[in-house]
Amino acid sequence: DTEVTQTPKHLVMGMTNKKSLKCEQHMGHRAMYWYKQKAKKPPELMFVYSYEKLSINESVPSRFSPECPNSSLLNLHLHALQPEDSALYLCASSQAGAPYGYTFGSGTRLTVV
Amino acid sequence: AQKVTQAQTEISVVEKEDVTLDCVYETRDTTYYLFWYKQPPSGELVFLIRRNSFDEQNEISGRYSWNFQKSTSSFNFTITASQVVDSAVYFCALSESTLTGNQFYFGTGTSLTVIP
């Protein structure tokens, strides 16, 4: 299995809703990442988990809350989002400490209304 | 300083023309990886190629070819006989190793429009 699977593919949520994005990989990668991408811009790193511990938080607002329950799963919990948070959210995984095997999921298209 | 520079923001070509997308990178690591991704209007990030720093052989895959030159820190991408379906944003990226995981640097992307 050489894939990173993200669910759901599309999500529409209101500003008062609570929702979660899910990311799963079974490649034995111990580093997992969340990116946010706006249209025609490169993906921007949000969070990095290394060996299930949060190692990088790129000053992301607290309305985004990541969670890594085990080595295969990464969640992004969303609460009280703003319309400007509408974007493509990408998950990726890689071997920790090795610059290869960086694999992206196909993303969740989030719309906040 | 930008780790990955894609100087061409937008390119338009007429169908069947060849087009080269430029990518210049900056790193002090001896071991690193370079990538190209395609992002069509549908939005998903499509992996095209990964090249490690020790392999400077050029690669050809159908109409796509890549020219990796360490001497100029460039990893350029050429599409031969372009087609309308090649219209997309193309990102070049660099991956370096760190203790906490890989640092992954994207270029700003080149938006390619192929005109029928």
Interface residues (C-beta under 8 A of the other chain):
Chain A: A31 Y33 K40 K41 P42 P43 L45 V48 S50 S55 I56 L88 L90 A92 S94 Q95 A96 G97 A98 P99 Y100 Y102 T103 F104 S106 G107 R109
Chain B: D29 T31 Y32 Y33 F35 Y37 G43 E44 L45 F47 R50 N52 V89 F91 S95 E96 S97 T98 L99 T100 G101 N102 F104 F106 G107 T108 G109 S111
